[in-house]
């Protein structure tokens, strides 16, 4: 099942893999699959998307 959400709690609770489209720059052509949970994805990147704690 694929779902798209901006709700970080939802992603933390249900995500088992992350498919990143566009990369951090938003312009990368090749999607990247990160195995593991959303939490592990954030740990690998070292940061979450801006605006989450505003």
TORGU-373701 format. One record per residue (C-alpha): residue number from 0; x, y, z. Coordinates in nm, 2 decimals. Each point is the difference from the previous one (the first is absolute). Example, Ala and Ser with C-alpha at 12.3 -4.5 7.8 and 13.67 -1.06 7.14 Angstrom:
REM TORGU-373701
> 0_1.23_-0.45_0.78
> 1_0.14_0.34_-0.07
//
This chain:
REM TORGU-373701
> 0_0.00_0.00_0.00
> 1_0.13_0.34_-0.08
> 2_-0.12_0.31_0.19
> 3_0.10_0.36_-0.02
> 4_-0.03_0.22_0.31
> 5_0.15_0.31_0.16
> 6_-0.11_-0.14_0.34
> 7_0.32_-0.10_0.17
> 8_-0.18_-0.20_0.27
> 9_-0.18_-0.20_-0.27
> 10_0.33_-0.07_-0.18
> 11_0.17_-0.10_0.32
> 12_-0.28_-0.24_0.09
> 13_-0.05_-0.18_-0.33
> 14_0.29_0.06_-0.24
> 15_0.23_-0.30_-0.05
> 16_0.19_0.15_-0.29
> 17_0.04_0.35_-0.15
> 18_0.00_0.07_-0.37
> 19_0.15_0.34_-0.05
> 20_-0.09_0.17_-0.33
> 21_0.21_0.30_-0.11
> 22_0.26_-0.04_0.27
> 23_0.08_0.28_0.25
> 24_0.04_0.25_-0.28
> 25_-0.34_-0.10_-0.15
> 26_0.16_-0.03_-0.35
> 27_0.16_-0.35_0.00
> 28_-0.14_-0.22_-0.27
> 29_0.05_-0.33_0.16
> 30_-0.21_-0.10_0.30
> 31_0.18_-0.14_0.31
> 32_-0.14_-0.28_0.22
> 33_0.11_0.01_0.36
> 34_-0.06_-0.34_0.18
> 35_-0.12_0.04_0.36
> 36_-0.24_0.23_0.17
> 37_-0.05_0.37_-0.04
> 38_0.19_0.05_0.33
> 39_0.30_-0.18_-0.15
> 40_-0.03_0.21_-0.32
> 41_0.01_0.32_0.20
> 42_0.30_-0.13_0.20
> 43_0.19_-0.09_-0.32
> 44_-0.07_0.35_-0.14
> 45_0.08_0.17_0.33
> 46_-0.30_0.23_-0.01
> 47_-0.37_0.02_-0.07
> 48_-0.17_0.22_-0.25
> 49_-0.02_0.37_0.10
> 50_-0.32_0.12_0.17
> 51_-0.08_-0.30_0.21
> 52_0.05_0.18_0.33
> 53_-0.11_0.35_-0.09
//
